[in-house]
């Protein structure tokens, strides 16, 4: 397999989806996401992880862990 020909394909879990909803998951996860962006990896996620992320966001509305105003521009 030639690494330059095929991008790295990564299946991410719920933890990596939460920052897109404005939920802080810590520096380690943020560093991993930046690294994936730097290497131009193909990112995949399960619809179940997406659903779980929405449940977590709904549970945290009104909580300091979630602030819709802090959500990054996508």
CHARMM-style PDB file with segment names, atoms N, HN, CA, C and O in Angstrom:
ATOM      1  N   UNK     1       0.850  -1.178   0.000  1.00  0.00      PROA
ATOM      2  CA  UNK     1       0.000   0.000   0.000  1.00  0.00      PROA
ATOM      3  C   UNK     1       0.895   1.240   0.000  1.00  0.00      PROA
ATOM      4  O   UNK     1       1.819   1.350   0.806  1.00  0.00      PROA
ATOM      5  N   UNK     2       0.620   2.137  -0.880  1.00  0.00      PROA
ATOM      6  HN  UNK     2      -0.131   2.048  -1.535  1.00  0.00      PROA
ATOM      7  CA  UNK     2       1.369   3.379  -0.991  1.00  0.00      PROA
ATOM      8  C   UNK     2       0.665   4.452  -0.176  1.00  0.00      PROA
ATOM      9  O   UNK     2      -0.458   4.837  -0.500  1.00  0.00      PROA
ATOM     10  N   UNK     3       1.320   4.946   0.892  1.00  0.00      PROA
ATOM     11  HN  UNK     3       2.232   4.633   1.155  1.00  0.00      PROA
ATOM     12  CA  UNK     3       0.686   5.922   1.786  1.00  0.00      PROA
ATOM     13  C   UNK     3       0.318   7.222   1.094  1.00  0.00      PROA
ATOM     14  O   UNK     3      -0.657   7.871   1.473  1.00  0.00      PROA
ATOM     15  N   UNK     4       1.089   7.611   0.082  1.00  0.00      PROA
ATOM     16  HN  UNK     4       1.881   7.084  -0.226  1.00  0.00      PROA
ATOM     17  CA  UNK     4       0.777   8.874  -0.589  1.00  0.00      PROA
ATOM     18  C   UNK     4      -0.418   8.747  -1.525  1.00  0.00      PROA
ATOM     19  O   UNK     4      -1.040   9.753  -1.869  1.00  0.00      PROA
ATOM     20  N   UNK     5      -0.748   7.530  -1.939  1.00  0.00      PROA
ATOM     21  HN  UNK     5      -0.244   6.713  -1.659  1.00  0.00      PROA
ATOM     22  CA  UNK     5      -1.858   7.329  -2.862  1.00  0.00      PROA
ATOM     23  C   UNK     5      -3.205   7.241  -2.146  1.00  0.00      PROA
ATOM     24  O   UNK     5      -4.216   7.726  -2.653  1.00  0.00      PROA
ATOM     25  N   UNK     6      -3.213   6.624  -0.977  1.00  0.00      PROA
ATOM     26  HN  UNK     6      -2.392   6.230  -0.565  1.00  0.00      PROA
ATOM     27  CA  UNK     6      -4.471   6.441  -0.265  1.00  0.00      PROA
ATOM     28  C   UNK     6      -4.438   7.193   1.065  1.00  0.00      PROA
ATOM     29  O   UNK     6      -3.505   7.028   1.851  1.00  0.00      PROA
ATOM     30  N   UNK     7      -5.450   8.012   1.315  1.00  0.00      PROA
ATOM     31  HN  UNK     7      -6.208   8.145   0.676  1.00  0.00      PROA
ATOM     32  CA  UNK     7      -5.490   8.729   2.595  1.00  0.00      PROA
ATOM     33  C   UNK     7      -5.810   7.765   3.734  1.00  0.00      PROA
ATOM     34  O   UNK     7      -6.399   6.705   3.521  1.00  0.00      PROA
ATOM     35  N   UNK     8      -5.421   8.142   4.922  1.00  0.00      PROA
ATOM     36  HN  UNK     8      -4.943   9.003   5.095  1.00  0.00      PROA
ATOM     37  CA  UNK     8      -5.759   7.381   6.107  1.00  0.00      PROA
ATOM     38  C   UNK     8      -7.255   7.511   6.342  1.00  0.00      PROA
ATOM     39  O   UNK     8      -7.792   8.619   6.341  1.00  0.00      PROA
ATOM     40  N   UNK     9      -7.919   6.402   6.540  1.00  0.00      PROA
ATOM     41  HN  UNK     9      -7.483   5.502   6.540  1.00  0.00      PROA
ATOM     42  CA  UNK     9      -9.356   6.401   6.810  1.00  0.00      PROA
ATOM     43  C   UNK     9      -9.567   6.116   8.286  1.00  0.00      PROA
ATOM     44  O   UNK     9      -9.071   5.120   8.813  1.00  0.00      PROA
ATOM     45  N   UNK    10     -10.310   7.003   8.955  1.00  0.00      PROA
ATOM     46  HN  UNK    10     -10.712   7.812   8.526  1.00  0.00      PROA
ATOM     47  CA  UNK    10     -10.477   6.905  10.396  1.00  0.00      PROA
ATOM     48  C   UNK    10     -11.957   6.946  10.751  1.00  0.00      PROA
ATOM     49  O   UNK    10     -12.690   7.841  10.330  1.00  0.00      PROA
ATOM     50  N   UNK    11     -12.381   5.957  11.535  1.00  0.00      PROA
ATOM     51  HN  UNK    11     -11.786   5.229  11.877  1.00  0.00      PROA
ATOM     52  CA  UNK    11     -13.737   5.947  12.070  1.00  0.00      PROA
ATOM     53  C   UNK    11     -13.664   6.548  13.468  1.00  0.00      PROA
ATOM     54  O   UNK    11     -13.037   5.977  14.360  1.00  0.00      PROA
ATOM     55  N   UNK    12     -14.299   7.688  13.660  1.00  0.00      PROA
ATOM     56  HN  UNK    12     -14.809   8.152  12.935  1.00  0.00      PROA
ATOM     57  CA  UNK    12     -14.242   8.357  14.956  1.00  0.00      PROA
ATOM     58  C   UNK    12     -15.471   8.005  15.784  1.00  0.00      PROA
ATOM     59  O   UNK    12     -16.528   7.659  15.257  1.00  0.00      PROA
ATOM     60  N   UNK    13     -15.297   8.105  17.091  1.00  0.00      PROA
ATOM     61  HN  UNK    13     -14.438   8.386  17.520  1.00  0.00      PROA
ATOM     62  CA  UNK    13     -16.421   7.825  17.982  1.00  0.00      PROA
ATOM     63  C   UNK    13     -17.039   9.129  18.485  1.00  0.00      PROA
ATOM     64  O   UNK    13     -16.666  10.218  18.048  1.00  0.00      PROA
ATOM     65  N   UNK    14     -17.961   9.000  19.383  1.00  0.00      PROA
ATOM     66  HN  UNK    14     -18.264   8.115  19.738  1.00  0.00      PROA
ATOM     67  CA  UNK    14     -18.727  10.136  19.895  1.00  0.00      PROA
ATOM     68  C   UNK    14     -17.853  11.253  20.433  1.00  0.00      PROA
ATOM     69  O   UNK    14     -18.135  12.429  20.203  1.00  0.00      PROA
ATOM     70  N   UNK    15     -16.799  10.900  21.142  1.00  0.00      PROA
ATOM     71  HN  UNK    15     -16.570   9.945  21.329  1.00  0.00      PROA
ATOM     72  CA  UNK    15     -15.919  11.903  21.746  1.00  0.00      PROA
ATOM     73  C   UNK    15     -15.403  12.896  20.719  1.00  0.00      PROA
ATOM     74  O   UNK    15     -15.269  14.082  21.020  1.00  0.00      PROA
ATOM     75  N   UNK    16     -15.114  12.434  19.519  1.00  0.00      PROA
ATOM     76  HN  UNK    16     -15.223  11.471  19.274  1.00  0.00      PROA
ATOM     77  CA  UNK    16     -14.564  13.297  18.482  1.00  0.00      PROA
ATOM     78  C   UNK    16     -15.631  14.119  17.768  1.00  0.00      PROA
ATOM     79  O   UNK    16     -15.307  15.085  17.077  1.00  0.00      PROA
ATOM     80  N   UNK    17     -16.883  13.753  17.925  1.00  0.00      PROA
ATOM     81  HN  UNK    17     -17.146  12.969  18.487  1.00  0.00      PROA
ATOM     82  CA  UNK    17     -17.985  14.529  17.341  1.00  0.00      PROA
ATOM     83  C   UNK    17     -18.431  15.671  18.249  1.00  0.00      PROA
ATOM     84  O   UNK    17     -18.941  16.683  17.768  1.00  0.00      PROA
ATOM     85  N   UNK    18     -18.244  15.519  19.538  1.00  0.00      PROA
ATOM     86  HN  UNK    18     -17.829  14.698  19.929  1.00  0.00      PROA
ATOM     87  CA  UNK    18     -18.746  16.509  20.497  1.00  0.00      PROA
ATOM     88  C   UNK    18     -18.202  17.919  20.287  1.00  0.00      PROA
ATOM     89  O   UNK    18     -18.962  18.872  20.464  1.00  0.00      PROA
ATOM     90  N   UNK    19     -16.936  18.113  19.920  1.00  0.00      PROA
ATOM     91  HN  UNK    19     -16.319  17.339  19.776  1.00  0.00      PROA
ATOM     92  CA  UNK    19     -16.470  19.485  19.702  1.00  0.00      PROA
ATOM     93  C   UNK    19     -17.239  20.226  18.599  1.00  0.00      PROA
ATOM     94  O   UNK    19     -17.326  21.454  18.636  1.00  0.00      PROA
ATOM     95  N   UNK    20     -17.787  19.513  17.637  1.00  0.00      PROA
ATOM     96  HN  UNK    20     -17.716  18.516  17.607  1.00  0.00      PROA
ATOM     97  CA  UNK    20     -18.558  20.170  16.580  1.00  0.00      PROA
ATOM     98  C   UNK    20     -19.868  20.732  17.115  1.00  0.00      PROA
ATOM     99  O   UNK    20     -20.505  21.566  16.473  1.00  0.00      PROA
ATOM    100  N   UNK    21     -20.264  20.267  18.298  1.00  0.00      PROA
ATOM    101  HN  UNK    21     -19.746  19.590  18.820  1.00  0.00      PROA
ATOM    102  CA  UNK    21     -21.481  20.751  18.941  1.00  0.00      PROA
ATOM    103  C   UNK    21     -21.177  21.753  20.046  1.00  0.00      PROA
ATOM    104  O   UNK    21     -22.079  22.184  20.765  1.00  0.00      PROA
ATOM    105  N   UNK    22     -19.906  22.125  20.181  1.00  0.00      PROA
ATOM    106  HN  UNK    22     -19.174  21.775  19.596  1.00  0.00      PROA
ATOM    107  CA  UNK    22     -19.524  23.103  21.181  1.00  0.00      PROA
ATOM    108  C   UNK    22     -19.280  22.521  22.558  1.00  0.00      PROA
ATOM    109  O   UNK    22     -19.269  23.253  23.548  1.00  0.00      PROA
ATOM    110  N   UNK    23     -19.086  21.217  22.635  1.00  0.00      PROA
ATOM    111  HN  UNK    23     -19.095  20.622  21.832  1.00  0.00      PROA
ATOM    112  CA  UNK    23     -18.849  20.560  23.920  1.00  0.00      PROA
ATOM    113  C   UNK    23     -17.357  20.296  24.069  1.00  0.00      PROA
ATOM    114  O   UNK    23     -16.741  19.644  23.227  1.00  0.00      PROA
ATOM    115  N   UNK    24     -16.790  20.809  25.147  1.00  0.00      PROA
ATOM    116  HN  UNK    24     -17.290  21.339  25.831  1.00  0.00      PROA
ATOM    117  CA  UNK    24     -15.359  20.645  25.411  1.00  0.00      PROA
ATOM    118  C   UNK    24     -15.082  19.212  25.843  1.00  0.00      PROA
ATOM    119  O   UNK    24     -15.720  18.697  26.761  1.00  0.00      PROA
ATOM    120  N   UNK    25     -14.127  18.574  25.176  1.00  0.00      PROA
ATOM    121  HN  UNK    25     -13.608  18.993  24.430  1.00  0.00      PROA
ATOM    122  CA  UNK    25     -13.771  17.197  25.497  1.00  0.00      PROA
ATOM    123  C   UNK    25     -12.327  17.066  25.954  1.00  0.00      PROA
ATOM    124  O   UNK    25     -11.857  15.960  26.223  1.00  0.00      PROA
ATOM    125  N   UNK    26     -11.632  18.175  26.041  1.00  0.00      PROA
ATOM    126  HN  UNK    26     -12.014  19.073  25.823  1.00  0.00      PROA
ATOM    127  CA  UNK    26     -10.272  18.139  26.542  1.00  0.00      PROA
ATOM    128  C   UNK    26      -9.226  18.346  25.472  1.00  0.00      PROA
ATOM    129  O   UNK    26      -9.484  18.231  24.274  1.00  0.00      PROA
ATOM    130  N   UNK    27      -8.038  18.656  25.948  1.00  0.00      PROA
ATOM    131  HN  UNK    27      -7.828  18.749  26.922  1.00  0.00      PROA
ATOM    132  CA  UNK    27      -6.928  18.994  25.052  1.00  0.00      PROA
ATOM    133  C   UNK    27      -6.457  17.809  24.227  1.00  0.00      PROA
ATOM    134  O   UNK    27      -6.096  17.970  23.061  1.00  0.00      PROA
ATOM    135  N   UNK    28      -6.456  16.626  24.818  1.00  0.00      PROA
ATOM    136  HN  UNK    28      -6.749  16.496  25.765  1.00  0.00      PROA
ATOM    137  CA  UNK    28      -5.939  15.452  24.112  1.00  0.00      PROA
ATOM    138  C   UNK    28      -6.772  15.144  22.861  1.00  0.00      PROA
ATOM    139  O   UNK    28      -6.217  14.845  21.804  1.00  0.00      PROA
ATOM    140  N   UNK    29      -8.072  15.216  22.980  1.00  0.00      PROA
ATOM    141  HN  UNK    29      -8.523  15.458  23.839  1.00  0.00      PROA
ATOM    142  CA  UNK    29      -8.947  14.969  21.835  1.00  0.00      PROA
ATOM    143  C   UNK    29      -8.791  16.067  20.798  1.00  0.00      PROA
ATOM    144  O   UNK    29      -8.770  15.788  19.599  1.00  0.00      PROA
ATOM    145  N   UNK    30      -8.682  17.303  21.242  1.00  0.00      PROA
ATOM    146  HN  UNK    30      -8.699  17.529  22.216  1.00  0.00      PROA
ATOM    147  CA  UNK    30      -8.485  18.414  20.306  1.00  0.00      PROA
ATOM    148  C   UNK    30      -7.178  18.266  19.536  1.00  0.00      PROA
ATOM    149  O   UNK    30      -7.130  18.546  18.338  1.00  0.00      PROA
ATOM    150  N   UNK    31      -6.117  17.826  20.216  1.00  0.00      PROA
ATOM    151  HN  UNK    31      -6.157  17.599  21.189  1.00  0.00      PROA
ATOM    152  CA  UNK    31      -4.841  17.597  19.526  1.00  0.00      PROA
ATOM    153  C   UNK    31      -4.975  16.494  18.486  1.00  0.00      PROA
ATOM    154  O   UNK    31      -4.432  16.599  17.386  1.00  0.00      PROA
ATOM    155  N   UNK    32      -5.696  15.443  18.835  1.00  0.00      PROA
ATOM    156  HN  UNK    32      -6.137  15.358  19.728  1.00  0.00      PROA
ATOM    157  CA  UNK    32      -5.890  14.338  17.891  1.00  0.00      PROA
ATOM    158  C   UNK    32      -6.668  14.803  16.662  1.00  0.00      PROA
ATOM    159  O   UNK    32      -6.337  14.424  15.539  1.00  0.00      PROA
ATOM    160  N   UNK    33      -7.700  15.620  16.868  1.00  0.00      PROA
ATOM    161  HN  UNK    33      -7.969  15.928  17.781  1.00  0.00      PROA
ATOM    162  CA  UNK    33      -8.482  16.140  15.745  1.00  0.00      PROA
ATOM    163  C   UNK    33      -7.622  17.024  14.835  1.00  0.00      PROA
ATOM    164  O   UNK    33      -7.731  16.955  13.610  1.00  0.00      PROA
ATOM    165  N   UNK    34      -6.772  17.848  15.439  1.00  0.00      PROA
ATOM    166  HN  UNK    34      -6.684  17.905  16.433  1.00  0.00      PROA
ATOM    167  CA  UNK    34      -5.885  18.708  14.641  1.00  0.00      PROA
ATOM    168  C   UNK    34      -4.905  17.865  13.837  1.00  0.00      PROA
ATOM    169  O   UNK    34      -4.609  18.180  12.684  1.00  0.00      PROA
ATOM    170  N   UNK    35      -4.404  16.799  14.444  1.00  0.00      PROA
ATOM    171  HN  UNK    35      -4.644  16.544  15.380  1.00  0.00      PROA
ATOM    172  CA  UNK    35      -3.469  15.916  13.748  1.00  0.00      PROA
ATOM    173  C   UNK    35      -4.158  15.249  12.554  1.00  0.00      PROA
ATOM    174  O   UNK    35      -3.572  15.142  11.477  1.00  0.00      PROA
ATOM    175  N   UNK    36      -5.382  14.809  12.743  1.00  0.00      PROA
ATOM    176  HN  UNK    36      -5.859  14.896  13.618  1.00  0.00      PROA
ATOM    177  CA  UNK    36      -6.136  14.197  11.636  1.00  0.00      PROA
ATOM    178  C   UNK    36      -6.350  15.196  10.505  1.00  0.00      PROA
ATOM    179  O   UNK    36      -6.289  14.833   9.330  1.00  0.00      PROA
ATOM    180  N   UNK    37      -6.598  16.443  10.858  1.00  0.00      PROA
ATOM    181  HN  UNK    37      -6.648  16.738  11.812  1.00  0.00      PROA
ATOM    182  CA  UNK    37      -6.773  17.486   9.841  1.00  0.00      PROA
ATOM    183  C   UNK    37      -5.456  17.749   9.111  1.00  0.00      PROA
ATOM    184  O   UNK    37      -5.451  17.954   7.897  1.00  0.00      PROA
ATOM    185  N   UNK    38      -4.352  17.744   9.837  1.00  0.00      PROA
ATOM    186  HN  UNK    38      -4.356  17.577  10.823  1.00  0.00      PROA
ATOM    187  CA  UNK    38      -3.038  17.998   9.236  1.00  0.00      PROA
ATOM    188  C   UNK    38      -2.652  16.936   8.208  1.00  0.00      PROA
ATOM    189  O   UNK    38      -2.057  17.245   7.175  1.00  0.00      PROA
ATOM    190  N   UNK    39      -2.994  15.690   8.501  1.00  0.00      PROA
ATOM    191  HN  UNK    39      -3.477  15.439   9.340  1.00  0.00      PROA
ATOM    192  CA  UNK    39      -2.617  14.614   7.576  1.00  0.00      PROA
ATOM    193  C   UNK    39      -3.690  14.376   6.520  1.00  0.00      PROA
ATOM    194  O   UNK    39      -3.568  13.473   5.693  1.00  0.00      PROA
ATOM    195  N   UNK    40      -4.741  15.193   6.553  1.00  0.00      PROA
ATOM    196  HN  UNK    40      -4.840  15.927   7.225  1.00  0.00      PROA
ATOM    197  CA  UNK    40      -5.815  15.126   5.563  1.00  0.00      PROA
ATOM    198  C   UNK    40      -6.473  13.740   5.517  1.00  0.00      PROA
ATOM    199  O   UNK    40      -6.693  13.168   4.449  1.00  0.00      PROA
ATOM    200  N   UNK    41      -6.777  13.223   6.710  1.00  0.00      PROA
ATOM    201  HN  UNK    41      -6.598  13.687   7.577  1.00  0.00      PROA
ATOM    202  CA  UNK    41      -7.401  11.906   6.819  1.00  0.00      PROA
ATOM    203  C   UNK    41      -8.869  11.975   6.395  1.00  0.00      PROA
ATOM    204  O   UNK    41      -9.523  13.008   6.533  1.00  0.00      PROA
ATOM    205  N   UNK    42      -9.363  10.865   5.884  1.00  0.00      PROA
ATOM    206  HN  UNK    42      -8.831  10.025   5.773  1.00  0.00      PROA
ATOM    207  CA  UNK    42     -10.789  10.741   5.595  1.00  0.00      PROA
ATOM    208  C   UNK    42     -11.469  10.356   6.904  1.00  0.00      PROA
ATOM    209  O   UNK    42     -11.114   9.354   7.524  1.00  0.00      PROA
ATOM    210  N   UNK    43     -12.441  11.150   7.318  1.00  0.00      PROA
ATOM    211  HN  UNK    43     -12.730  11.964   6.815  1.00  0.00      PROA
ATOM    212  CA  UNK    43     -13.111  10.939   8.594  1.00  0.00      PROA
ATOM    213  C   UNK    43     -14.481  10.311   8.357  1.00  0.00      PROA
ATOM    214  O   UNK    43     -15.259  10.772   7.522  1.00  0.00      PROA
ATOM    215  N   UNK    44     -14.752   9.260   9.105  1.00  0.00      PROA
ATOM    216  HN  UNK    44     -14.119   8.886   9.783  1.00  0.00      PROA
ATOM    217  CA  UNK    44     -16.043   8.584   9.051  1.00  0.00      PROA
ATOM    218  C   UNK    44     -16.607   8.524  10.462  1.00  0.00      PROA
ATOM    219  O   UNK    44     -15.859   8.519  11.440  1.00  0.00      PROA
ATOM    220  N   UNK    45     -17.926   8.478  10.561  1.00  0.00      PROA
ATOM    221  HN  UNK    45     -18.533   8.482   9.766  1.00  0.00      PROA
ATOM    222  CA  UNK    45     -18.557   8.348  11.867  1.00  0.00      PROA
ATOM    223  C   UNK    45     -19.829   7.531  11.701  1.00  0.00      PROA
ATOM    224  O   UNK    45     -20.437   7.493  10.632  1.00  0.00      PROA
ATOM    225  N   UNK    46     -20.204   6.891  12.775  1.00  0.00      PROA
ATOM    226  HN  UNK    46     -19.710   6.922  13.644  1.00  0.00      PROA
ATOM    227  CA  UNK    46     -21.412   6.080  12.804  1.00  0.00      PROA
ATOM    228  C   UNK    46     -22.619   6.963  13.085  1.00  0.00      PROA
ATOM    229  O   UNK    46     -22.515   7.944  13.822  1.00  0.00      PROA
ATOM    230  N   UNK    47     -23.734   6.628  12.516  1.00  0.00      PROA
ATOM    231  HN  UNK    47     -23.819   5.832  11.917  1.00  0.00      PROA
ATOM    232  CA  UNK    47     -24.951   7.396  12.809  1.00  0.00      PROA
ATOM    233  C   UNK    47     -25.346   7.214  14.274  1.00  0.00      PROA
ATOM    234  O   UNK    47     -26.048   8.054  14.837  1.00  0.00      PROA
ATOM    235  N   UNK    48     -24.897   6.124  14.890  1.00  0.00      PROA
ATOM    236  HN  UNK    48     -24.326   5.442  14.433  1.00  0.00      PROA
ATOM    237  CA  UNK    48     -25.183   5.912  16.309  1.00  0.00      PROA
ATOM    238  C   UNK    48     -24.356   6.866  17.173  1.00  0.00      PROA
ATOM    239  O   UNK    48     -24.831   7.347  18.202  1.00  0.00      PROA
ATOM    240  N   UNK    49     -23.124   7.135  16.753  1.00  0.00      PROA
ATOM    241  HN  UNK    49     -22.739   6.744  15.918  1.00  0.00      PROA
ATOM    242  CA  UNK    49     -22.298   8.119  17.462  1.00  0.00      PROA
ATOM    243  C   UNK    49     -22.891   9.510  17.316  1.00  0.00      PROA
ATOM    244  O   UNK    49     -22.863  10.305  18.256  1.00  0.00      PROA
ATOM    245  N   UNK    50     -23.424   9.803  16.149  1.00  0.00      PROA
ATOM    246  HN  UNK    50     -23.447   9.158  15.385  1.00  0.00      PROA
ATOM    247  CA  UNK    50     -24.077  11.091  15.934  1.00  0.00      PROA
ATOM    248  C   UNK    50     -25.297  11.231  16.849  1.00  0.00      PROA
ATOM    249  O   UNK    50     -25.501  12.278  17.463  1.00  0.00      PROA
ATOM    250  N   UNK    51     -26.087  10.193  16.935  1.00  0.00      PROA
ATOM    251  HN  UNK    51     -25.921   9.342  16.436  1.00  0.00      PROA
ATOM    252  CA  UNK    51     -27.253  10.196  17.813  1.00  0.00      PROA
ATOM    253  C   UNK    51     -26.839  10.348  19.274  1.00  0.00      PROA
ATOM    254  O   UNK    51     -27.453  11.113  20.017  1.00  0.00      PROA
ATOM    255  N   UNK    52     -25.806   9.627  19.684  1.00  0.00      PROA
ATOM    256  HN  UNK    52     -25.308   9.005  19.080  1.00  0.00      PROA
ATOM    257  CA  UNK    52     -25.322   9.738  21.062  1.00  0.00      PROA
ATOM    258  C   UNK    52     -24.814  11.151  21.347  1.00  0.00      PROA
ATOM    259  O   UNK    52     -25.032  11.681  22.436  1.00  0.00      PROA
ATOM    260  N   UNK    53     -24.140  11.760  20.373  1.00  0.00      PROA
ATOM    261  HN  UNK    53     -23.963  11.330  19.488  1.00  0.00      PROA
ATOM    262  CA  UNK    53     -23.657  13.132  20.536  1.00  0.00      PROA
ATOM    263  C   UNK    53     -24.805  14.101  20.766  1.00  0.00      PROA
ATOM    264  O   UNK    53     -24.710  14.999  21.604  1.00  0.00      PROA
ATOM    265  N   UNK    54     -25.881  13.921  20.028  1.00  0.00      PROA
ATOM    266  HN  UNK    54     -25.958  13.192  19.347  1.00  0.00      PROA
ATOM    267  CA  UNK    54     -27.051  14.783  20.198  1.00  0.00      PROA
ATOM    268  C   UNK    54     -27.705  14.577  21.554  1.00  0.00      PROA
ATOM    269  O   UNK    54     -28.190  15.530  22.163  1.00  0.00      PROA
ATOM    270  N   UNK    55     -27.720  13.328  22.034  1.00  0.00      PROA
ATOM    271  HN  UNK    55     -27.325  12.553  21.540  1.00  0.00      PROA
ATOM    272  CA  UNK    55     -28.249  13.068  23.375  1.00  0.00      PROA
ATOM    273  C   UNK    55     -27.411  13.786  24.426  1.00  0.00      PROA
ATOM    274  O   UNK    55     -27.952  14.390  25.353  1.00  0.00      PROA
ATOM    275  N   UNK    56     -26.109  13.720  24.283  1.00  0.00      PROA
ATOM    276  HN  UNK    56     -25.670  13.230  23.530  1.00  0.00      PROA
ATOM    277  CA  UNK    56     -25.211  14.385  25.235  1.00  0.00      PROA
ATOM    278  C   UNK    56     -25.409  15.894  25.185  1.00  0.00      PROA
ATOM    279  O   UNK    56     -25.444  16.550  26.226  1.00  0.00      PROA
ATOM    280  N   UNK    57     -25.539  16.446  23.988  1.00  0.00      PROA
ATOM    281  HN  UNK    57     -25.510  15.913  23.143  1.00  0.00      PROA
ATOM    282  CA  UNK    57     -25.766  17.891  23.846  1.00  0.00      PROA
ATOM    283  C   UNK    57     -27.089  18.287  24.504  1.00  0.00      PROA
ATOM    284  O   UNK    57     -27.152  19.292  25.213  1.00  0.00      PROA
ATOM    285  N   UNK    58     -28.130  17.513  24.276  1.00  0.00      PROA
ATOM    286  HN  UNK    58     -28.078  16.697  23.700  1.00  0.00      PROA
ATOM    287  CA  UNK    58     -29.443  17.822  24.867  1.00  0.00      PROA
ATOM    288  C   UNK    58     -29.377  17.760  26.393  1.00  0.00      PROA
ATOM    289  O   UNK    58     -29.986  18.581  27.079  1.00  0.00      PROA
ATOM    290  N   UNK    59     -28.643  16.794  26.914  1.00  0.00      PROA
ATOM    291  HN  UNK    59     -28.149  16.127  26.357  1.00  0.00      PROA
ATOM    292  CA  UNK    59     -28.507  16.658  28.362  1.00  0.00      PROA
ATOM    293  C   UNK    59     -27.736  17.838  28.964  1.00  0.00      PROA
ATOM    294  O   UNK    59     -27.966  18.214  30.113  1.00  0.00      PROA
ATOM    295  N   UNK    60     -26.816  18.419  28.179  1.00  0.00      PROA
ATOM    296  HN  UNK    60     -26.629  18.113  27.246  1.00  0.00      PROA
ATOM    297  CA  UNK    60     -25.957  19.484  28.688  1.00  0.00      PROA
ATOM    298  C   UNK    60     -26.439  20.894  28.382  1.00  0.00      PROA
ATOM    299  O   UNK    60     -25.768  21.858  28.751  1.00  0.00      PROA
ATOM    300  N   UNK    61     -27.573  21.043  27.725  1.00  0.00      PROA
ATOM    301  HN  UNK    61     -28.118  20.260  27.426  1.00  0.00      PROA
ATOM    302  CA  UNK    61     -28.097  22.381  27.452  1.00  0.00      PROA
ATOM    303  C   UNK    61     -28.351  23.077  28.787  1.00  0.00      PROA
ATOM    304  O   UNK    61     -28.962  22.507  29.691  1.00  0.00      PROA
ATOM    305  N   UNK    62     -27.875  24.317  28.898  1.00  0.00      PROA
ATOM    306  HN  UNK    62     -27.379  24.780  28.164  1.00  0.00      PROA
ATOM    307  CA  UNK    62     -28.017  25.062  30.137  1.00  0.00      PROA
ATOM    308  C   UNK    62     -26.915  24.771  31.139  1.00  0.00      PROA
ATOM    309  O   UNK    62     -26.894  25.330  32.236  1.00  0.00      PROA
ATOM    310  N   UNK    63     -26.016  23.906  30.760  1.00  0.00      PROA
ATOM    311  HN  UNK    63     -26.033  23.453  29.869  1.00  0.00      PROA
ATOM    312  CA  UNK    63     -24.898  23.500  31.602  1.00  0.00      PROA
ATOM    313  C   UNK    63     -23.645  24.209  31.103  1.00  0.00      PROA
ATOM    314  O   UNK    63     -23.576  24.582  29.932  1.00  0.00      PROA
ATOM    315  N   UNK    64     -22.671  24.398  31.957  1.00  0.00      PROA
ATOM    316  HN  UNK    64     -22.727  24.095  32.909  1.00  0.00      PROA
ATOM    317  CA  UNK    64     -21.450  25.099  31.543  1.00  0.00      PROA
ATOM    318  C   UNK    64     -20.641  24.297  30.526  1.00  0.00      PROA
ATOM    319  O   UNK    64     -19.774  24.865  29.861  1.00  0.00      PROA
ATOM    320  N   UNK    65     -20.898  22.990  30.383  1.00  0.00      PROA
ATOM    321  HN  UNK    65     -21.602  22.529  30.923  1.00  0.00      PROA
ATOM    322  CA  UNK    65     -20.158  22.168  29.426  1.00  0.00      PROA
ATOM    323  C   UNK    65     -20.616  22.430  27.990  1.00  0.00      PROA
ATOM    324  O   UNK    65     -19.924  22.065  27.040  1.00  0.00      PROA
ATOM    325  N   UNK    66     -21.760  23.050  27.835  1.00  0.00      PROA
ATOM    326  HN  UNK    66     -22.323  23.347  28.607  1.00  0.00      PROA
ATOM    327  CA  UNK    66     -22.331  23.252  26.508  1.00  0.00      PROA
ATOM    328  C   UNK    66     -22.854  24.669  26.392  1.00  0.00      PROA
ATOM    329  O   UNK    66     -23.697  25.100  27.179  1.00  0.00      PROA
ATOM    330  N   UNK    67     -22.355  25.377  25.421  1.00  0.00      PROA
ATOM    331  HN  UNK    67     -21.670  25.027  24.782  1.00  0.00      PROA
ATOM    332  CA  UNK    67     -22.822  26.738  25.164  1.00  0.00      PROA
ATOM    333  C   UNK    67     -22.915  26.896  23.649  1.00  0.00      PROA
ATOM    334  O   UNK    67     -21.886  26.913  22.974  1.00  0.00      PROA
ATOM    335  N   UNK    68     -24.087  27.009  23.115  1.00  0.00      PROA
ATOM    336  HN  UNK    68     -24.923  26.995  23.663  1.00  0.00      PROA
ATOM    337  CA  UNK    68     -24.299  27.084  21.676  1.00  0.00      PROA
ATOM    338  C   UNK    68     -23.519  28.244  21.060  1.00  0.00      PROA
ATOM    339  O   UNK    68     -23.151  28.185  19.886  1.00  0.00      PROA
ATOM    340  N   UNK    69     -23.266  29.289  21.831  1.00  0.00      PROA
ATOM    341  HN  UNK    69     -23.565  29.337  22.784  1.00  0.00      PROA
ATOM    342  CA  UNK    69     -22.508  30.425  21.303  1.00  0.00      PROA
ATOM    343  C   UNK    69     -21.051  30.083  21.080  1.00  0.00      PROA
ATOM    344  O   UNK    69     -20.373  30.759  20.306  1.00  0.00      PROA
ATOM    345  N   UNK    70     -20.544  29.034  21.750  1.00  0.00      PROA
ATOM    346  HN  UNK    70     -21.094  28.485  22.379  1.00  0.00      PROA
ATOM    347  CA  UNK    70     -19.148  28.626  21.589  1.00  0.00      PROA
ATOM    348  C   UNK    70     -18.954  27.616  20.474  1.00  0.00      PROA
ATOM    349  O   UNK    70     -17.831  27.184  20.213  1.00  0.00      PROA
ATOM    350  N   UNK    71     -20.054  27.234  19.808  1.00  0.00      PROA
ATOM    351  HN  UNK    71     -20.966  27.586  20.020  1.00  0.00      PROA
ATOM    352  CA  UNK    71     -19.972  26.236  18.744  1.00  0.00      PROA
ATOM    353  C   UNK    71     -19.128  26.778  17.605  1.00  0.00      PROA
ATOM    354  O   UNK    71     -19.342  27.902  17.152  1.00  0.00      PROA
ATOM    355  N   UNK    72     -18.154  25.976  17.131  1.00  0.00      PROA
ATOM    356  HN  UNK    72     -17.980  25.062  17.499  1.00  0.00      PROA
ATOM    357  CA  UNK    72     -17.327  26.441  16.012  1.00  0.00      PROA
ATOM    358  C   UNK    72     -18.127  26.582  14.725  1.00  0.00      PROA
ATOM    359  O   UNK    72     -19.123  25.884  14.535  1.00  0.00      PROA
ATOM    360  N   UNK    73     -17.707  27.468  13.851  1.00  0.00      PROA
ATOM    361  HN  UNK    73     -16.898  28.036  14.005  1.00  0.00      PROA
ATOM    362  CA  UNK    73     -18.346  27.606  12.547  1.00  0.00      PROA
ATOM    363  C   UNK    73     -17.969  26.416  11.698  1.00  0.00      PROA
ATOM    364  O   UNK    73     -16.790  26.096  11.549  1.00  0.00      PROA
ATOM    365  N   UNK    74     -18.962  25.765  11.145  1.00  0.00      PROA
ATOM    366  HN  UNK    74     -19.920  26.025  11.266  1.00  0.00      PROA
ATOM    367  CA  UNK    74     -18.705  24.576  10.313  1.00  0.00      PROA
ATOM    368  C   UNK    74     -18.879  24.901   8.859  1.00  0.00      PROA
ATOM    369  OT1 UNK    74     -18.706  24.030   8.006  1.00  0.00      PROA
TER     370      UNK     74
END
